[in-house]
Each structure stands twice: as C-alpha cells, then as structure tokens.
Amino acid sequence: MWENMMSGPYWGGMGVGMIGMAIFWVVVIALLVRVFRCGGNSQSQTDATPLEVLQKRYAAGEIQREEYEQKRRDLGHLS
C-alpha cells in the first residue's frame, strides 16, 4: 500500500503542496523586506526641506529650469 502512495498520484500532490508553501514563504519574506526598506526611506524624505525636495526634483529631471526657478522664488530663495 505504501509503495502505491509514494509512486502514485499522492506523491505528486505532496510535491505541488511543498512548492506552493515555498512560494508562499518567499512572498511573505519579500513583503517584509519591502516594508522595512520603505519605512526607512520615507523617514529620510520627511526630514528634507522644501528647497531640498525641489533641488532633487530638478536634478532628477522631473521639472524644467524655468519651473525650478519660479518655485525657488516662491519659496523665498531669490539668489
């Protein structure tokens, strides 16, 4: 009887279950890593001043020079 269970359809189902469980744990660990990494990044972004955020956006190419200059003047940095 045991020989049939190990070589029959039961063994295949057990293998699929083990693969499914492994995928589940990989996904759980990946989500935990992502949560902890994002938590650290959001903290540093909240400490940035509005001018630093503007400078980063300009450096990343998100805004053009004219928009950068106008927003910098709006923030009170005339130089």
PyMOL Python script that loads the backbone (N, CA, C, O; Angstrom):
from pymol import cmd

cmd.read_pdbstr("""\
ATOM      1  N   MET A   1       0.819  -1.200   0.000  1.00  0.00           N
ATOM      2  CA  MET A   1       0.000   0.000   0.000  1.00  0.00           C
ATOM      3  C   MET A   1       0.863   1.264   0.000  1.00  0.00           C
ATOM      4  O   MET A   1       0.589   2.201  -0.750  1.00  0.00           O
ATOM      5  N   TRP A   2       1.900   1.294   0.835  1.00  0.00           N
ATOM      6  CA  TRP A   2       2.752   2.473   0.895  1.00  0.00           C
ATOM      7  C   TRP A   2       3.486   2.702  -0.416  1.00  0.00           C
ATOM      8  O   TRP A   2       3.736   3.841  -0.810  1.00  0.00           O
ATOM      9  N   GLU A   3       3.825   1.619  -1.081  1.00  0.00           N
ATOM     10  CA  GLU A   3       4.529   1.755  -2.348  1.00  0.00           C
ATOM     11  C   GLU A   3       3.674   2.492  -3.366  1.00  0.00           C
ATOM     12  O   GLU A   3       4.180   3.317  -4.127  1.00  0.00           O
ATOM     13  N   ASN A   4       2.396   2.202  -3.382  1.00  0.00           N
ATOM     14  CA  ASN A   4       1.497   2.864  -4.317  1.00  0.00           C
ATOM     15  C   ASN A   4       1.310   4.344  -3.981  1.00  0.00           C
ATOM     16  O   ASN A   4       1.160   5.169  -4.882  1.00  0.00           O
ATOM     17  N   MET A   5       1.317   4.682  -2.697  1.00  0.00           N
ATOM     18  CA  MET A   5       1.149   6.082  -2.297  1.00  0.00           C
ATOM     19  C   MET A   5       2.366   6.913  -2.680  1.00  0.00           C
ATOM     20  O   MET A   5       2.230   8.065  -3.090  1.00  0.00           O
ATOM     21  N   MET A   6       3.554   6.331  -2.546  1.00  0.00           N
ATOM     22  CA  MET A   6       4.770   7.075  -2.844  1.00  0.00           C
ATOM     23  C   MET A   6       4.997   7.231  -4.346  1.00  0.00           C
ATOM     24  O   MET A   6       5.642   8.189  -4.772  1.00  0.00           O
ATOM     25  N   SER A   7       4.491   6.328  -5.137  1.00  0.00           N
ATOM     26  CA  SER A   7       4.718   6.433  -6.572  1.00  0.00           C
ATOM     27  C   SER A   7       3.463   6.844  -7.332  1.00  0.00           C
ATOM     28  O   SER A   7       3.514   7.056  -8.543  1.00  0.00           O
ATOM     29  N   GLY A   8       2.374   6.953  -6.653  1.00  0.00           N
ATOM     30  CA  GLY A   8       1.116   7.261  -7.305  1.00  0.00           C
ATOM     31  C   GLY A   8       0.800   8.743  -7.286  1.00  0.00           C
ATOM     32  O   GLY A   8       1.698   9.569  -7.128  1.00  0.00           O
ATOM     33  N   PRO A   9      -0.454   9.081  -7.443  1.00  0.00           N
ATOM     34  CA  PRO A   9      -0.860  10.483  -7.522  1.00  0.00           C
ATOM     35  C   PRO A   9      -0.691  11.240  -6.207  1.00  0.00           C
ATOM     36  O   PRO A   9      -0.654  12.470  -6.218  1.00  0.00           O
ATOM     37  N   TYR A  10      -0.588  10.548  -5.082  1.00  0.00           N
ATOM     38  CA  TYR A  10      -0.448  11.229  -3.794  1.00  0.00           C
ATOM     39  C   TYR A  10       0.884  11.962  -3.705  1.00  0.00           C
ATOM     40  O   TYR A  10       0.949  13.084  -3.203  1.00  0.00           O
ATOM     41  N   TRP A  11       1.934  11.333  -4.188  1.00  0.00           N
ATOM     42  CA  TRP A  11       3.259  11.945  -4.117  1.00  0.00           C
ATOM     43  C   TRP A  11       3.314  13.219  -4.961  1.00  0.00           C
ATOM     44  O   TRP A  11       3.944  14.195  -4.555  1.00  0.00           O
ATOM     45  N   GLY A  12       2.679  13.225  -6.106  1.00  0.00           N
ATOM     46  CA  GLY A  12       2.650  14.412  -6.950  1.00  0.00           C
ATOM     47  C   GLY A  12       1.936  15.562  -6.272  1.00  0.00           C
ATOM     48  O   GLY A  12       2.380  16.706  -6.368  1.00  0.00           O
ATOM     49  N   GLY A  13       0.842  15.282  -5.590  1.00  0.00           N
ATOM     50  CA  GLY A  13       0.120  16.322  -4.863  1.00  0.00           C
ATOM     51  C   GLY A  13       0.935  16.889  -3.724  1.00  0.00           C
ATOM     52  O   GLY A  13       0.878  18.085  -3.440  1.00  0.00           O
ATOM     53  N   MET A  14       1.695  16.023  -3.071  1.00  0.00           N
ATOM     54  CA  MET A  14       2.537  16.479  -1.973  1.00  0.00           C
ATOM     55  C   MET A  14       3.639  17.405  -2.488  1.00  0.00           C
ATOM     56  O   MET A  14       3.976  18.395  -1.840  1.00  0.00           O
ATOM     57  N   GLY A  15       4.191  17.083  -3.641  1.00  0.00           N
ATOM     58  CA  GLY A  15       5.232  17.925  -4.229  1.00  0.00           C
ATOM     59  C   GLY A  15       4.699  19.298  -4.603  1.00  0.00           C
ATOM     60  O   GLY A  15       5.368  20.307  -4.385  1.00  0.00           O
ATOM     61  N   VAL A  16       3.506  19.340  -5.160  1.00  0.00           N
ATOM     62  CA  VAL A  16       2.886  20.617  -5.520  1.00  0.00           C
ATOM     63  C   VAL A  16       2.622  21.440  -4.263  1.00  0.00           C
ATOM     64  O   VAL A  16       2.815  22.656  -4.255  1.00  0.00           O
ATOM     65  N   GLY A  17       2.180  20.768  -3.206  1.00  0.00           N
ATOM     66  CA  GLY A  17       1.938  21.472  -1.943  1.00  0.00           C
ATOM     67  C   GLY A  17       3.206  22.063  -1.363  1.00  0.00           C
ATOM     68  O   GLY A  17       3.192  23.173  -0.831  1.00  0.00           O
ATOM     69  N   MET A  18       4.302  21.327  -1.462  1.00  0.00           N
ATOM     70  CA  MET A  18       5.576  21.825  -0.940  1.00  0.00           C
ATOM     71  C   MET A  18       6.057  23.028  -1.745  1.00  0.00           C
ATOM     72  O   MET A  18       6.575  23.990  -1.177  1.00  0.00           O
ATOM     73  N   ILE A  19       5.889  22.977  -3.056  1.00  0.00           N
ATOM     74  CA  ILE A  19       6.283  24.104  -3.900  1.00  0.00           C
ATOM     75  C   ILE A  19       5.415  25.320  -3.592  1.00  0.00           C
ATOM     76  O   ILE A  19       5.914  26.443  -3.513  1.00  0.00           O
ATOM     77  N   GLY A  20       4.118  25.091  -3.420  1.00  0.00           N
ATOM     78  CA  GLY A  20       3.211  26.186  -3.067  1.00  0.00           C
ATOM     79  C   GLY A  20       3.578  26.826  -1.743  1.00  0.00           C
ATOM     80  O   GLY A  20       3.536  28.050  -1.612  1.00  0.00           O
ATOM     81  N   MET A  21       3.937  26.014  -0.761  1.00  0.00           N
ATOM     82  CA  MET A  21       4.331  26.538   0.549  1.00  0.00           C
ATOM     83  C   MET A  21       5.631  27.340   0.433  1.00  0.00           C
ATOM     84  O   MET A  21       5.769  28.386   1.067  1.00  0.00           O
ATOM     85  N   ALA A  22       6.570  26.863  -0.361  1.00  0.00           N
ATOM     86  CA  ALA A  22       7.826  27.591  -0.559  1.00  0.00           C
ATOM     87  C   ALA A  22       7.571  28.940  -1.217  1.00  0.00           C
ATOM     88  O   ALA A  22       8.156  29.945  -0.814  1.00  0.00           O
ATOM     89  N   ILE A  23       6.713  28.973  -2.214  1.00  0.00           N
ATOM     90  CA  ILE A  23       6.372  30.234  -2.876  1.00  0.00           C
ATOM     91  C   ILE A  23       5.699  31.181  -1.889  1.00  0.00           C
ATOM     92  O   ILE A  23       5.987  32.378  -1.881  1.00  0.00           O
ATOM     93  N   PHE A  24       4.810  30.654  -1.063  1.00  0.00           N
ATOM     94  CA  PHE A  24       4.136  31.471  -0.050  1.00  0.00           C
ATOM     95  C   PHE A  24       5.148  32.147   0.860  1.00  0.00           C
ATOM     96  O   PHE A  24       5.055  33.352   1.092  1.00  0.00           O
ATOM     97  N   TRP A  25       6.116  31.392   1.382  1.00  0.00           N
ATOM     98  CA  TRP A  25       7.092  31.974   2.306  1.00  0.00           C
ATOM     99  C   TRP A  25       8.022  32.968   1.613  1.00  0.00           C
ATOM    100  O   TRP A  25       8.420  33.965   2.215  1.00  0.00           O
ATOM    101  N   VAL A  26       8.365  32.709   0.375  1.00  0.00           N
ATOM    102  CA  VAL A  26       9.194  33.666  -0.373  1.00  0.00           C
ATOM    103  C   VAL A  26       8.451  34.989  -0.513  1.00  0.00           C
ATOM    104  O   VAL A  26       9.044  36.054  -0.336  1.00  0.00           O
ATOM    105  N   VAL A  27       7.167  34.933  -0.827  1.00  0.00           N
ATOM    106  CA  VAL A  27       6.364  36.152  -0.980  1.00  0.00           C
ATOM    107  C   VAL A  27       6.256  36.887   0.359  1.00  0.00           C
ATOM    108  O   VAL A  27       6.391  38.110   0.399  1.00  0.00           O
ATOM    109  N   VAL A  28       6.017  36.166   1.446  1.00  0.00           N
ATOM    110  CA  VAL A  28       5.901  36.791   2.771  1.00  0.00           C
ATOM    111  C   VAL A  28       7.204  37.487   3.140  1.00  0.00           C
ATOM    112  O   VAL A  28       7.184  38.627   3.603  1.00  0.00           O
ATOM    113  N   ILE A  29       8.324  36.824   2.946  1.00  0.00           N
ATOM    114  CA  ILE A  29       9.630  37.416   3.289  1.00  0.00           C
ATOM    115  C   ILE A  29       9.916  38.623   2.409  1.00  0.00           C
ATOM    116  O   ILE A  29      10.434  39.627   2.898  1.00  0.00           O
ATOM    117  N   ALA A  30       9.592  38.549   1.123  1.00  0.00           N
ATOM    118  CA  ALA A  30       9.817  39.678   0.217  1.00  0.00           C
ATOM    119  C   ALA A  30       8.979  40.886   0.642  1.00  0.00           C
ATOM    120  O   ALA A  30       9.460  42.019   0.599  1.00  0.00           O
ATOM    121  N   LEU A  31       7.745  40.655   1.046  1.00  0.00           N
ATOM    122  CA  LEU A  31       6.898  41.762   1.508  1.00  0.00           C
ATOM    123  C   LEU A  31       7.449  42.391   2.779  1.00  0.00           C
ATOM    124  O   LEU A  31       7.436  43.614   2.920  1.00  0.00           O
ATOM    125  N   LEU A  32       7.928  41.575   3.699  1.00  0.00           N
ATOM    126  CA  LEU A  32       8.510  42.115   4.930  1.00  0.00           C
ATOM    127  C   LEU A  32       9.749  42.953   4.642  1.00  0.00           C
ATOM    128  O   LEU A  32       9.929  44.021   5.228  1.00  0.00           O
ATOM    129  N   VAL A  33      10.596  42.476   3.750  1.00  0.00           N
ATOM    130  CA  VAL A  33      11.796  43.236   3.382  1.00  0.00           C
ATOM    131  C   VAL A  33      11.397  44.569   2.765  1.00  0.00           C
ATOM    132  O   VAL A  33      11.982  45.606   3.079  1.00  0.00           O
ATOM    133  N   ARG A  34      10.406  44.539   1.892  1.00  0.00           N
ATOM    134  CA  ARG A  34       9.959  45.777   1.238  1.00  0.00           C
ATOM    135  C   ARG A  34       9.388  46.771   2.243  1.00  0.00           C
ATOM    136  O   ARG A  34       9.658  47.968   2.149  1.00  0.00           O
ATOM    137  N   VAL A  35       8.609  46.293   3.197  1.00  0.00           N
ATOM    138  CA  VAL A  35       8.024  47.174   4.214  1.00  0.00           C
ATOM    139  C   VAL A  35       9.115  47.836   5.032  1.00  0.00           C
ATOM    140  O   VAL A  35       9.057  49.040   5.284  1.00  0.00           O
ATOM    141  N   PHE A  36      10.108  47.069   5.449  1.00  0.00           N
ATOM    142  CA  PHE A  36      11.172  47.650   6.259  1.00  0.00           C
ATOM    143  C   PHE A  36      12.040  48.617   5.467  1.00  0.00           C
ATOM    144  O   PHE A  36      12.483  49.629   6.011  1.00  0.00           O
ATOM    145  N   ARG A  37      12.292  48.329   4.199  1.00  0.00           N
ATOM    146  CA  ARG A  37      13.078  49.257   3.378  1.00  0.00           C
ATOM    147  C   ARG A  37      12.320  50.544   3.105  1.00  0.00           C
ATOM    148  O   ARG A  37      12.899  51.627   3.187  1.00  0.00           O
ATOM    149  N   CYS A  38      11.057  50.451   2.787  1.00  0.00           N
ATOM    150  CA  CYS A  38      10.254  51.645   2.514  1.00  0.00           C
ATOM    151  C   CYS A  38      10.094  52.490   3.764  1.00  0.00           C
ATOM    152  O   CYS A  38      10.063  53.717   3.679  1.00  0.00           O
ATOM    153  N   GLY A  39       9.995  51.864   4.905  1.00  0.00           N
ATOM    154  CA  GLY A  39       9.867  52.595   6.156  1.00  0.00           C
ATOM    155  C   GLY A  39      11.078  53.470   6.410  1.00  0.00           C
ATOM    156  O   GLY A  39      10.940  54.599   6.882  1.00  0.00           O
ATOM    157  N   GLY A  40      12.258  52.965   6.104  1.00  0.00           N
ATOM    158  CA  GLY A  40      13.479  53.743   6.293  1.00  0.00           C
ATOM    159  C   GLY A  40      13.575  54.900   5.321  1.00  0.00           C
ATOM    160  O   GLY A  40      14.025  55.983   5.695  1.00  0.00           O
ATOM    161  N   ASN A  41      13.162  54.693   4.083  1.00  0.00           N
ATOM    162  CA  ASN A  41      13.239  55.745   3.070  1.00  0.00           C
ATOM    163  C   ASN A  41      12.250  56.866   3.340  1.00  0.00           C
ATOM    164  O   ASN A  41      12.582  58.036   3.145  1.00  0.00           O
ATOM    165  N   SER A  42      11.056  56.540   3.780  1.00  0.00           N
ATOM    166  CA  SER A  42      10.055  57.578   3.999  1.00  0.00           C
ATOM    167  C   SER A  42      10.457  58.488   5.156  1.00  0.00           C
ATOM    168  O   SER A  42      10.108  59.668   5.154  1.00  0.00           O
ATOM    169  N   GLN A  43      11.169  57.976   6.123  1.00  0.00           N
ATOM    170  CA  GLN A  43      11.623  58.784   7.245  1.00  0.00           C
ATOM    171  C   GLN A  43      12.609  59.846   6.775  1.00  0.00           C
ATOM    172  O   GLN A  43      12.519  60.999   7.197  1.00  0.00           O
ATOM    173  N   SER A  44      13.545  59.477   5.914  1.00  0.00           N
ATOM    174  CA  SER A  44      14.537  60.439   5.450  1.00  0.00           C
ATOM    175  C   SER A  44      13.903  61.492   4.538  1.00  0.00           C
ATOM    176  O   SER A  44      14.365  62.633   4.506  1.00  0.00           O
ATOM    177  N   GLN A  45      12.855  61.130   3.801  1.00  0.00           N
ATOM    178  CA  GLN A  45      12.220  62.095   2.924  1.00  0.00           C
ATOM    179  C   GLN A  45      11.432  63.126   3.713  1.00  0.00           C
ATOM    180  O   GLN A  45      11.313  64.265   3.259  1.00  0.00           O
ATOM    181  N   THR A  46      10.895  62.785   4.858  1.00  0.00           N
ATOM    182  CA  THR A  46      10.126  63.740   5.636  1.00  0.00           C
ATOM    183  C   THR A  46      11.025  64.770   6.305  1.00  0.00           C
ATOM    184  O   THR A  46      10.552  65.837   6.695  1.00  0.00           O
ATOM    185  N   ASP A  47      12.319  64.470   6.444  1.00  0.00           N
ATOM    186  CA  ASP A  47      13.246  65.400   7.071  1.00  0.00           C
ATOM    187  C   ASP A  47      13.774  66.444   6.082  1.00  0.00           C
ATOM    188  O   ASP A  47      14.413  67.409   6.498  1.00  0.00           O
ATOM    189  N   ALA A  48      13.523  66.271   4.796  1.00  0.00           N
ATOM    190  CA  ALA A  48      14.036  67.186   3.776  1.00  0.00           C
ATOM    191  C   ALA A  48      13.222  68.483   3.782  1.00  0.00           C
ATOM    192  O   ALA A  48      12.007  68.473   3.983  1.00  0.00           O
ATOM    193  N   THR A  49      13.924  69.600   3.556  1.00  0.00           N
ATOM    194  CA  THR A  49      13.253  70.892   3.466  1.00  0.00           C
ATOM    195  C   THR A  49      12.598  71.010   2.089  1.00  0.00           C
ATOM    196  O   THR A  49      12.956  70.272   1.171  1.00  0.00           O
ATOM    197  N   PRO A  50      11.651  71.920   1.938  1.00  0.00           N
ATOM    198  CA  PRO A  50      11.029  72.105   0.618  1.00  0.00           C
ATOM    199  C   PRO A  50      12.048  72.440  -0.477  1.00  0.00           C
ATOM    200  O   PRO A  50      11.904  71.984  -1.611  1.00  0.00           O
ATOM    201  N   LEU A  51      13.062  73.221  -0.154  1.00  0.00           N
ATOM    202  CA  LEU A  51      14.078  73.559  -1.150  1.00  0.00           C
ATOM    203  C   LEU A  51      14.871  72.320  -1.551  1.00  0.00           C
ATOM    204  O   LEU A  51      15.194  72.152  -2.726  1.00  0.00           O
ATOM    205  N   GLU A  52      15.189  71.450  -0.593  1.00  0.00           N
ATOM    206  CA  GLU A  52      15.914  70.217  -0.917  1.00  0.00           C
ATOM    207  C   GLU A  52      15.076  69.308  -1.815  1.00  0.00           C
ATOM    208  O   GLU A  52      15.601  68.692  -2.743  1.00  0.00           O
ATOM    209  N   VAL A  53      13.795  69.226  -1.544  1.00  0.00           N
ATOM    210  CA  VAL A  53      12.906  68.424  -2.385  1.00  0.00           C
ATOM    211  C   VAL A  53      12.876  68.996  -3.793  1.00  0.00           C
ATOM    212  O   VAL A  53      12.932  68.251  -4.772  1.00  0.00           O
ATOM    213  N   LEU A  54      12.787  70.323  -3.898  1.00  0.00           N
ATOM    214  CA  LEU A  54      12.774  70.990  -5.198  1.00  0.00           C
ATOM    215  C   LEU A  54      14.081  70.732  -5.952  1.00  0.00           C
ATOM    216  O   LEU A  54      14.061  70.456  -7.151  1.00  0.00           O
ATOM    217  N   GLN A  55      15.203  70.819  -5.259  1.00  0.00           N
ATOM    218  CA  GLN A  55      16.503  70.578  -5.883  1.00  0.00           C
ATOM    219  C   GLN A  55      16.620  69.133  -6.371  1.00  0.00           C
ATOM    220  O   GLN A  55      17.177  68.881  -7.439  1.00  0.00           O
ATOM    221  N   LYS A  56      16.103  68.199  -5.601  1.00  0.00           N
ATOM    222  CA  LYS A  56      16.148  66.794  -6.016  1.00  0.00           C
ATOM    223  C   LYS A  56      15.277  66.555  -7.244  1.00  0.00           C
ATOM    224  O   LYS A  56      15.658  65.804  -8.142  1.00  0.00           O
ATOM    225  N   ARG A  57      14.115  67.190  -7.285  1.00  0.00           N
ATOM    226  CA  ARG A  57      13.228  67.038  -8.446  1.00  0.00           C
ATOM    227  C   ARG A  57      13.886  67.610  -9.697  1.00  0.00           C
ATOM    228  O   ARG A  57      13.789  67.028 -10.778  1.00  0.00           O
ATOM    229  N   TYR A  58      14.560  68.760  -9.547  1.00  0.00           N
ATOM    230  CA  TYR A  58      15.244  69.384 -10.679  1.00  0.00           C
ATOM    231  C   TYR A  58      16.416  68.512 -11.132  1.00  0.00           C
ATOM    232  O   TYR A  58      16.620  68.312 -12.330  1.00  0.00           O
ATOM    233  N   ALA A  59      17.174  68.001 -10.180  1.00  0.00           N
ATOM    234  CA  ALA A  59      18.324  67.156 -10.511  1.00  0.00           C
ATOM    235  C   ALA A  59      17.889  65.861 -11.184  1.00  0.00           C
ATOM    236  O   ALA A  59      18.609  65.334 -12.032  1.00  0.00           O
ATOM    237  N   ALA A  60      16.724  65.342 -10.817  1.00  0.00           N
ATOM    238  CA  ALA A  60      16.222  64.106 -11.411  1.00  0.00           C
ATOM    239  C   ALA A  60      15.570  64.338 -12.768  1.00  0.00           C
ATOM    240  O   ALA A  60      15.204  63.384 -13.455  1.00  0.00           O
ATOM    241  N   GLY A  61      15.422  65.606 -13.155  1.00  0.00           N
ATOM    242  CA  GLY A  61      14.828  65.912 -14.452  1.00  0.00           C
ATOM    243  C   GLY A  61      13.301  65.905 -14.436  1.00  0.00           C
ATOM    244  O   GLY A  61      12.672  65.864 -15.494  1.00  0.00           O
ATOM    245  N   GLU A  62      12.705  65.944 -13.253  1.00  0.00           N
ATOM    246  CA  GLU A  62      11.249  65.927 -13.153  1.00  0.00           C
ATOM    247  C   GLU A  62      10.642  67.276 -13.541  1.00  0.00           C
ATOM    248  O   GLU A  62       9.507  67.339 -14.012  1.00  0.00           O
ATOM    249  N   ILE A  63      11.411  68.361 -13.338  1.00  0.00           N
ATOM    250  CA  ILE A  63      10.926  69.701 -13.679  1.00  0.00           C
ATOM    251  C   ILE A  63      11.988  70.414 -14.511  1.00  0.00           C
ATOM    252  O   ILE A  63      13.170  70.079 -14.442  1.00  0.00           O
ATOM    253  N   GLN A  64      11.559  71.394 -15.295  1.00  0.00           N
ATOM    254  CA  GLN A  64      12.465  72.174 -16.135  1.00  0.00           C
ATOM    255  C   GLN A  64      13.053  73.342 -15.335  1.00  0.00           C
ATOM    256  O   GLN A  64      12.605  73.641 -14.228  1.00  0.00           O
ATOM    257  N   ARG A  65      14.059  73.990 -15.917  1.00  0.00           N
ATOM    258  CA  ARG A  65      14.753  75.085 -15.236  1.00  0.00           C
ATOM    259  C   ARG A  65      13.805  76.232 -14.892  1.00  0.00           C
ATOM    260  O   ARG A  65      13.881  76.786 -13.796  1.00  0.00           O
ATOM    261  N   GLU A  66      12.923  76.591 -15.804  1.00  0.00           N
ATOM    262  CA  GLU A  66      12.003  77.709 -15.552  1.00  0.00           C
ATOM    263  C   GLU A  66      11.099  77.409 -14.357  1.00  0.00           C
ATOM    264  O   GLU A  66      10.894  78.254 -13.486  1.00  0.00           O
ATOM    265  N   GLU A  67      10.567  76.195 -14.335  1.00  0.00           N
ATOM    266  CA  GLU A  67       9.698  75.814 -13.204  1.00  0.00           C
ATOM    267  C   GLU A  67      10.494  75.779 -11.905  1.00  0.00           C
ATOM    268  O   GLU A  67       9.994  76.187 -10.856  1.00  0.00           O
ATOM    269  N   TYR A  68      11.733  75.290 -11.972  1.00  0.00           N
ATOM    270  CA  TYR A  68      12.594  75.254 -10.788  1.00  0.00           C
ATOM    271  C   TYR A  68      12.829  76.668 -10.251  1.00  0.00           C
ATOM    272  O   TYR A  68      12.680  76.921  -9.056  1.00  0.00           O
ATOM    273  N   GLU A  69      13.200  77.590 -11.156  1.00  0.00           N
ATOM    274  CA  GLU A  69      13.469  78.970 -10.746  1.00  0.00           C
ATOM    275  C   GLU A  69      12.221  79.618 -10.140  1.00  0.00           C
ATOM    276  O   GLU A  69      12.313  80.297  -9.117  1.00  0.00           O
ATOM    277  N   GLN A  70      11.062  79.414 -10.763  1.00  0.00           N
ATOM    278  CA  GLN A  70       9.823  80.005 -10.261  1.00  0.00           C
ATOM    279  C   GLN A  70       9.474  79.456  -8.876  1.00  0.00           C
ATOM    280  O   GLN A  70       9.100  80.219  -7.984  1.00  0.00           O
ATOM    281  N   LYS A  71       9.591  78.164  -8.695  1.00  0.00           N
ATOM    282  CA  LYS A  71       9.260  77.567  -7.401  1.00  0.00           C
ATOM    283  C   LYS A  71      10.264  77.987  -6.326  1.00  0.00           C
ATOM    284  O   LYS A  71       9.904  78.163  -5.162  1.00  0.00           O
ATOM    285  N   ARG A  72      11.518  78.145  -6.728  1.00  0.00           N
ATOM    286  CA  ARG A  72      12.529  78.601  -5.768  1.00  0.00           C
ATOM    287  C   ARG A  72      12.212  80.017  -5.308  1.00  0.00           C
ATOM    288  O   ARG A  72      12.343  80.337  -4.127  1.00  0.00           O
ATOM    289  N   ARG A  73      11.786  80.880  -6.261  1.00  0.00           N
ATOM    290  CA  ARG A  73      11.377  82.248  -5.880  1.00  0.00           C
ATOM    291  C   ARG A  73      10.150  82.199  -4.974  1.00  0.00           C
ATOM    292  O   ARG A  73      10.059  82.952  -4.004  1.00  0.00           O
ATOM    293  N   ASP A  74       9.209  81.314  -5.290  1.00  0.00           N
ATOM    294  CA  ASP A  74       8.008  81.179  -4.470  1.00  0.00           C
ATOM    295  C   ASP A  74       8.345  80.771  -3.039  1.00  0.00           C
ATOM    296  O   ASP A  74       7.661  81.157  -2.090  1.00  0.00           O
ATOM    297  N   LEU A  75       9.396  79.994  -2.905  1.00  0.00           N
ATOM    298  CA  LEU A  75       9.810  79.555  -1.553  1.00  0.00           C
ATOM    299  C   LEU A  75      10.590  80.634  -0.812  1.00  0.00           C
ATOM    300  O   LEU A  75      10.875  80.487   0.377  1.00  0.00           O
ATOM    301  N   GLY A  76      10.936  81.714  -1.502  1.00  0.00           N
ATOM    302  CA  GLY A  76      11.642  82.813  -0.851  1.00  0.00           C
ATOM    303  C   GLY A  76      13.136  82.779  -1.005  1.00  0.00           C
ATOM    304  O   GLY A  76      13.840  83.497  -0.294  1.00  0.00           O
ATOM    305  N   HIS A  77      13.643  81.980  -1.897  1.00  0.00           N
ATOM    306  CA  HIS A  77      15.078  81.903  -2.158  1.00  0.00           C
ATOM    307  C   HIS A  77      15.353  82.613  -3.470  1.00  0.00           C
ATOM    308  O   HIS A  77      15.261  82.012  -4.540  1.00  0.00           O
ATOM    309  N   LEU A  78      15.693  83.905  -3.386  1.00  0.00           N
ATOM    310  CA  LEU A  78      15.834  84.741  -4.568  1.00  0.00           C
ATOM    311  C   LEU A  78      17.176  84.576  -5.264  1.00  0.00           C
ATOM    312  O   LEU A  78      17.294  84.892  -6.448  1.00  0.00           O
ATOM    313  N   SER A  79      18.168  84.098  -4.571  1.00  0.00           N
ATOM    314  CA  SER A  79      19.503  84.026  -5.184  1.00  0.00           C
ATOM    315  C   SER A  79      19.666  82.855  -6.093  1.00  0.00           C
ATOM    316  O   SER A  79      20.735  82.669  -6.676  1.00  0.00           O
TER     317      SER A  79
END
""", "prot")
cmd.dss("prot")
cmd.show_as("cartoon", "prot")
cmd.util.cbc("prot")
cmd.orient("prot")
